[in-house]
Each structure stands twice: as structure tokens, then as C-alpha cells.
Amino acid sequence: MKLKNKFSLSFPSRSANESFARGSVAAFVAQLDPTLEEINDIKTSVSEAVTNCIVHAYKNEVGQIYIYCDIADDNTVRIKIRDKGCGIENIKQAMEPLFTTIGGERAGLGFAVMQSFSDNLKVNSKPGKGTTVTIFKKIMPRYTVNGKQ
């Protein structure tokens, strides 16, 4: 598969930057002319992944969050959201709906939400090294010009 376009950015793990991340990815994906539902799915998934970095990866400190996003020639968007935080001990358990390590206001639905709004979700993590969440979403072509999108 050939890449059509890509971008990357990094920013501090402050809650004020969650909307920046969501908006940046949405603006990049807009070149594919996604439906409102597709763009909202992507924004929601990015919000959940970035929030996990802020709340869980770095807990009570500020670290860096890295986003890499690319678009393949078949209109599949790949979004990698990475941190260098504490990592996840048990990924399978962390991905179970309602599981949370913090409790309180947290519902433990972040990964379930990401899975429901993406076509595929991969989570890689090493305790003490960080976590990478990769979200895949295919954007359906809306129009063609001379047989090409």
C-alpha cells in the first residue's frame, strides 16, 4: 500500500491539548471529504487515546504525547498515538469494558469506545516504557473525477 500523505506532531500531556490533538487529526483527514459520522468517529477515538495518555500514562506529571497520522492510497487512515509513560501491565484486562485502574469518575470505557469507532485498533505497551495505540479507519470515497478520487 502506498501513502498519499502523512503528518506528525507532539505536545505536552496537558488536558488543554486534547482538543488540539482531536482537531489536528480531523483537519488532516478532512482532505478525504469524510462524512460527519466518519470524522466524529475519528475525533472521538483520538480524544479517548489522548485522554488515556494524560490520565493514565503520566498520572500526576507532564510528559510528551506523539501523534503520527497517515493516509494510504485506499483511503485508510492510520493514527498512532504514543506516550513514554508508565505502560500497561495487562493489555487484555485494560481493554475490558468497565475496567479502570483509577476508579472515581472514570468509567473504564476508553478502549471499548476506540474499538467501536474504528475499523481496527491495536495496542502495544511495555511497562515502564509507554504505550502506542494505533487506530485504523477507512474513509469511503464520495466522488470521482475522471475515474479517480
C-alpha positions, 0 to 999 in steps of 0.5 A: 500500500502506498501513502498519499500523505502523512503528518506528525506532531507532539505536545505536552500531556496537558488536558488543554491539548486534547482538543488540539490533538482531536482537531489536528487529526480531523483537519488532516483527514478532512482532505478525504471529504469524510462524512460527519459520522466518519470524522466524529468517529475519528475525533472521538477515538483520538480524544479517548487515546489522548485522554488515556495518555494524560490520565493514565500514562503520566498520572500526576506529571507532564510528559510528551504525547506523539501523534503520527497520522497517515493516509494510504492510497485506499483511503485508510487512515492510520493514527498512532498515538504514543506516550513514554509513560508508565505502560500497561501491565495487562493489555487484555484486562485494560481493554475490558469494558468497565475496567479502570485502574483509577476508579472515581469518575472514570468509567473504564470505557476508553478502549471499548469506545476506540474499538467501536469507532474504528475499523481496527485498533491495536495496542502495544505497551511495555511497562515502564516504557509507554504505550502506542495505540494505533487506530485504523479507519477507512474513509469511503470515497464520495466522488470521482473525477475522471475515474479517480478520487 
